[in-house]
């Protein structure tokens, strides 16, 4: 197949590299000429394990191309995949301004039949709206089909997830168009579900909303464990042994973040409210996540003493999870901002990023960040931060408190180094 992918961001670039690896000719286009120029020089704008190697290999083979000429690419390719961002508006709704811009360009570029694939995460009903949009700009109905094909990538494992998905979801009113999209993934042995467009859109939102619910549930359960002197790691393991529940996403911590879960939960709440449906459960999921940082701040004050201007706190980790450079909706950053607002001195370290945060001093190494601190918070589960030389950490710290923001540290190892391990819901 010859495919034009509009959007050279996280989803678009990853999808382009994988589809080229499967043997398709893929042209990834973006109006950001600087980004395209860097990609053509082999500079990858995002961090994702394995993406650089895959991109370089397929560029060299000639199957993967990058261009800033969006209309020309649309005209020259039989499939157009939309993979642009859908950020949250102030009211939580998904902002479709970039999707609309792509469709506007596409309306003037359709000369022959095109299959338009919506890879961007969009609210239910967007496929129908996009069809009306093109028809309203005099694009004949026989010249296009719109297909919903949501992505289910996890940052840090996106290449593996694309090549080994749990399922491939394709939503279309045209069986022929759906089968054509299915053929894109013929080299992948995953079950394919063909649905209507609204169902496909809701499968994406429903999946992320459920994962967010599971995370907020285990975080709230950790608070209950704390109240009764139980250990959340044992409780969550036991709950997860139930095959109806499962053990994944049962790790208590400072809360979920990233580019997907917070945005998609808010968008589903807003889209449902527009149809007069009040999603009380998902609103509670958001409230739990928003207050999770408060739980850890209170815990830190309880074990390390009052959080005042004289308190020096080291924070390890800024990205919302390990193996990514994504800091969107990062709970680690929310925690730093909260501590800085209180007046604490904050020294921080992350293996990939150093975002500008008022009151936070970035250090060149984890040990440098810990030096002289009264307490250490491990806020992201990078392997470098989970398994350091704890004796060296103890010598660097002025205090002995290590707050485990991901409940991933080994308390015995910390204790042997003379450190106090503090989690939430841990005994």
C-alpha positions in Angstrom: 0.0 0.0 0.0 1.0 3.6 -0.5 0.1 5.6 2.7 0.2 9.2 3.7 0.4 9.7 7.5 -0.4 13.3 8.5 1.3 14.1 11.8 4.9 13.3 12.6 4.3 13.2 16.4 4.4 10.3 18.7 1.6 8.2 17.2 2.2 9.2 13.6 5.9 8.6 13.6 5.7 5.3 15.4 2.9 4.1 13.1 4.8 5.2 10.0 8.0 3.4 11.0 6.1 0.1 11.8 4.0 0.2 8.6 7.1 0.7 6.6 8.7 -2.2 8.4 5.7 -4.3 7.3 6.6 -3.5 3.7 4.3 -0.5 2.9 5.5 2.7 1.3 4.8 5.4 3.8 5.1 9.1 3.5 4.9 10.8 6.9 4.0 14.5 6.5 3.9 17.5 8.8 3.5 21.2 8.3 6.4 21.7 10.8 9.2 22.1 8.2 11.8 22.1 11.0 10.7 18.8 12.3 10.6 17.3 8.8 14.1 18.6 8.1 15.4 17.1 11.3 13.7 13.7 10.5 15.3 13.7 7.0 18.7 14.2 8.8 17.9 11.2 11.0 17.1 13.2 14.2 14.2 11.7 16.0 12.2 14.4 18.0 10.8 12.0 20.6 12.4 9.3 22.8 10.9 5.9 22.3 13.1 2.7 22.6 13.7 1.2 19.2 12.1 4.0 17.2 15.3 5.5 15.9 16.7 2.2 14.6 13.4 1.4 12.9 13.1 4.8 11.3 16.7 4.8 10.0 16.4 1.3 8.5 13.2 2.1 6.7 14.4 5.5 5.4 17.5 3.7 4.0 15.3 1.1 2.3 13.2 3.9 0.7 9.9 2.7 2.3 9.7 5.6 4.7 9.8 9.2 3.5 9.2 12.6 5.2 7.8 15.6 3.6 6.3 19.0 4.6 4.2 19.1 1.3 1.0 17.9 2.8 -1.4 18.4 -0.1 0.9 16.7 -2.6 1.3 13.7 -0.4 -2.5 13.5 0.0 -3.0 13.5 -3.7 -0.3 10.9 -4.4 -1.3 8.3 -1.9 -4.3 6.0 -1.8 -4.7 6.0 2.0 -4.6 9.0 4.2 -4.1 8.4 7.9 -4.8 11.3 10.3 -2.5 11.1 13.4 -2.5 14.7 14.7 -3.0 15.7 18.3 -6.4 16.2 19.9 -5.5 18.2 23.1 -7.9 19.0 25.9 -9.7 22.3 25.9 -10.3 24.2 29.0 -13.6 22.5 29.6 -12.1 19.0 29.1 -13.4 18.5 25.6 -11.1 17.2 22.9 -10.0 20.1 20.7 -10.4 18.9 17.0 -8.7 22.0 15.5 -5.8 20.0 14.0 -8.2 17.3 12.7 -10.3 20.0 11.1 -7.3 21.6 9.5 -6.3 18.2 8.0 -9.8 17.7 6.6 -9.8 21.2 5.1 -6.6 20.5 3.3 -7.8 17.1 2.3 -11.1 18.5 0.8 -9.0 20.3 -1.8 -6.6 17.4 -2.4 -9.1 14.6 -3.2 -8.9 13.9 -7.0 -9.6 10.2 -6.8 -10.9 7.7 -4.3 -9.2 7.8 -0.9 -9.6 5.8 2.3 -9.2 8.3 5.2 -8.1 6.6 8.4 -8.7 8.3 11.7 -5.8 7.2 13.9 -6.0 10.3 16.2 -8.0 9.7 19.4 -11.3 11.5 18.8 -14.7 11.7 20.6 -17.5 9.4 19.5 -19.3 10.9 16.5 -16.2 12.4 15.0 -16.2 10.0 12.0 -19.7 11.1 11.1 -18.8 14.7 11.6 -15.7 14.3 9.4 -17.9 12.8 6.6 -20.3 15.7 6.8 -17.4 18.1 6.8 -16.1 16.8 3.5 -19.5 16.4 1.9 -20.2 20.0 2.9 -17.1 21.1 0.9 -18.4 19.4 -2.3 -16.3 16.2 -2.1 -18.4 13.6 -3.8 -19.4 10.7 -1.5 -18.0 8.0 -3.9 -14.5 9.5 -3.6 -13.8 8.7 0.0 -14.5 6.5 3.0 -13.7 7.4 6.6 -12.4 4.6 8.8 -11.7 4.7 12.5 -8.6 2.8 13.5 -7.6 3.8 17.0 -4.1 3.2 18.4 -3.4 1.4 21.7 0.2 2.3 22.2 2.0 2.5 25.6 4.8 5.0 25.7 8.1 3.2 26.3 6.8 0.0 24.5 5.1 1.5 21.5 7.1 -0.4 18.8 6.3 -3.8 20.5 2.7 -2.8 21.1 2.2 -1.9 17.4 3.8 -5.2 16.2 2.1 -7.3 18.9 -1.2 -5.7 19.7 -3.9 -7.2 21.9 -6.4 -6.4 19.1 -6.8 -4.3 15.9 -10.0 -2.3 15.9 -11.4 -1.0 12.6 -14.7 1.0 12.4 -16.3 1.8 9.1 -19.6 1.9 7.3 -17.9 0.3 4.3 -16.9 -3.3 4.6 -14.6 -2.9 1.6 -12.8 0.0 3.2 -12.5 -1.8 6.5 -10.9 -4.9 4.7 -8.5 -2.6 2.9 -7.4 -1.1 6.3 -7.1 -4.6 7.7 -4.7 -5.5 4.9 -2.3 -2.9 6.3 -1.7 -5.2 9.3 -1.5 -8.5 7.4 1.9 -9.2 8.8 0.6 -8.9 12.4 -1.1 -11.9 14.0 -3.7 -10.2 16.1 -7.4 -10.6 16.3 -9.3 -7.9 14.3 -12.6 -6.4 15.4 -14.6 -4.7 12.6 -17.3 -2.3 14.0 -19.1 0.8 13.2 -17.2 4.1 13.6 -18.8 5.2 16.8 -18.1 1.8 18.4 -14.4 2.0 17.4 -14.1 5.5 18.8 -15.7 4.4 22.1 -13.5 1.3 22.3 -10.5 3.6 22.5 -12.1 5.9 25.1 -13.6 3.0 27.1 -10.2 1.2 27.3 -8.3 4.2 28.6 -11.1 5.2 31.0 -11.1 1.7 32.4 -7.4 1.7 32.9 -7.6 5.1 34.7 -10.4 3.7 36.8 -8.3 0.7 37.8 -5.4 2.9 38.8 -7.5 5.2 40.9 -9.1 2.2 42.5 -5.8 0.7 43.6 -4.6 4.1 44.8 -7.7 4.6 46.9 -7.4 1.0 48.1 -3.9 1.9 49.2 -5.3 4.6 51.4 -7.6 2.0 53.0 -4.7 -0.3 53.6 -2.9 2.5 55.3 -5.8 3.1 57.6 -6.0 -0.6 58.6 -2.2 -1.3 58.8 -2.3 -3.6 55.7 0.2 -3.8 52.8 -1.2 -2.7 49.5 1.3 -4.8 47.5 -0.1 -8.0 49.1 -3.7 -6.9 48.8 -3.4 -5.8 45.2 -1.6 -9.0 44.3 -4.4 -11.0 45.9 -7.1 -9.0 44.2 -5.3 -9.3 40.9 -5.2 -13.1 41.1 -8.9 -13.1 40.3 -9.1 -13.8 36.6 -12.0 -11.4 36.2 -9.8 -8.5 37.5 -6.2 -9.3 36.6 -2.9 -8.0 38.0 -2.1 -5.3 35.4 -2.5 -1.7 36.4 -2.8 -2.7 40.0 0.3 -0.8 41.1 -0.3 1.9 43.7 1.5 5.2 43.3 1.3 8.9 43.0 -1.3 8.7 40.2 -1.6 8.4 36.4 -0.4 10.9 33.9 0.8 11.2 30.3 -0.8 12.2 27.1 -3.6 9.7 27.0 -5.4 8.7 30.2 -6.0 12.2 31.7 -7.0 13.7 28.4 -9.3 10.8 27.3 -11.1 10.5 30.6 -11.9 14.3 30.5 -12.9 14.1 26.9 -15.3 11.2 27.5 -16.9 13.0 30.4 -17.3 16.1 28.3 -18.6 14.3 25.2 -21.1 12.4 27.4 -22.2 15.6 29.1 -23.0 17.1 25.7 -25.5 14.2 25.3 -26.8 14.8 28.9 -25.1 11.8 30.4 -23.4 12.4 33.7 -20.4 10.0 34.2 -20.2 10.1 38.0 -17.8 7.2 38.2 -15.2 8.8 35.9 -15.5 12.1 37.7 -14.6 10.2 40.9 -11.7 8.6 39.1 -10.4 12.1 38.2 -10.9 13.3 41.8 -8.9 10.4 43.2 -6.0 11.1 40.8 -6.0 14.8 41.5 -5.7 14.3 45.2 -3.1 11.5 45.1 -0.3 14.1 45.2 -1.8 15.5 48.4 -1.6 12.0 50.0 2.1 11.8 49.3 2.8 15.3 50.5 1.0 14.6 53.8 2.9 11.3 54.1 6.2 13.1 53.6 5.4 15.7 56.2 4.4 13.0 58.7 7.7 11.1 58.4 10.2 13.9 57.6 8.8 16.7 59.7 7.1 19.9 58.8 7.6 21.0 55.1 9.0 24.5 55.5 11.5 26.7 53.8 14.3 24.9 55.7 13.4 21.5 54.3 15.5 20.2 51.4 13.7 17.5 49.3 15.3 15.6 46.5 13.0 14.3 43.7 14.1 11.6 41.3 12.1 11.4 38.1 10.1 14.0 36.1 8.5 12.0 33.3 5.0 10.6 33.9 6.5 7.1 33.6 9.8 5.4 32.8 11.3 4.9 29.3 9.8 8.1 27.8 10.5 11.8 27.7 6.9 12.7 28.0 6.1 15.1 30.9 2.5 15.8 30.0 0.2 15.6 33.1 3.2 14.2 35.1 2.3 13.6 38.7 6.1 13.8 39.5 6.0 17.4 38.3 2.8 18.1 40.1 4.5 16.9 43.3 7.5 19.1 42.7 5.3 22.1 42.1 3.4 21.4 45.3 6.6 21.1 47.4 8.1 24.2 45.8 4.9 26.2 46.5 5.1 25.2 50.2 8.6 26.6 50.2 10.8 23.5 50.3 14.1 23.5 48.5 13.9 21.1 45.6 16.8 19.4 43.9 15.8 17.0 41.1 17.1 14.6 38.5 15.6 12.7 35.6 17.6 10.6 33.1 16.1 12.4 30.0 14.4 15.7 30.8 15.0 18.9 32.8 11.8 21.0 32.5 11.8 24.5 33.8 9.9 24.5 37.0 10.0 27.5 39.4 11.8 26.5 42.6 13.3 23.3 41.2 17.1 23.0 40.7 18.1 20.3 38.2 21.2 18.3 39.0 23.5 16.3 36.7 23.0 13.0 38.5 20.7 11.2 41.0 23.4 11.3 43.7 24.0 15.0 43.1 20.3 15.6 43.6 20.2 13.6 46.8 23.3 15.4 48.3 22.4 17.1 51.6 18.6 16.4 51.2 16.5 15.8 54.3 14.3 13.4 52.3 14.3 11.7 48.9 11.2 11.1 46.7 11.4 8.5 44.0 8.7 9.7 41.6 9.3 7.8 38.4 10.2 4.2 38.0 13.3 4.4 35.9 15.5 1.4 36.5 18.4 3.7 37.4 16.3 5.2 40.1 14.8 2.0 41.4 18.1 0.1 41.9 20.9 2.5 42.9 23.6 1.8 45.4 21.6 2.6 48.5 24.6 2.8 50.7 25.9 5.6 48.5 22.5 7.3 48.6 22.6 7.1 52.4 26.0 8.8 52.5 24.7 11.6 50.2 21.5 12.3 52.1 21.4 14.5 55.2 18.3 12.6 56.4 17.2 9.0 56.1 13.7 9.1 54.5 13.0 7.7 51.1 9.4 8.2 49.9 8.5 5.6 47.3 6.1 7.3 44.9 5.7 4.2 42.8 5.7 1.5 45.5 8.5 -0.2 43.5 11.5 -0.1 45.9 12.7 -3.0 48.0 12.3 -1.9 51.7 14.8 -4.6 52.9 17.5 -3.1 50.7 16.9 0.4 52.0 16.8 -0.8 55.6 20.1 -2.5 55.2 21.6 0.8 54.1 20.1 2.6 57.1 17.3 4.3 55.2 13.6 4.5 56.1 11.4 3.3 53.2 8.0 5.0 53.2 5.3 4.0 50.7 1.6 4.5 50.8 -0.4 1.5 51.9 2.8 -0.3 53.0 3.5 -1.8 56.4 
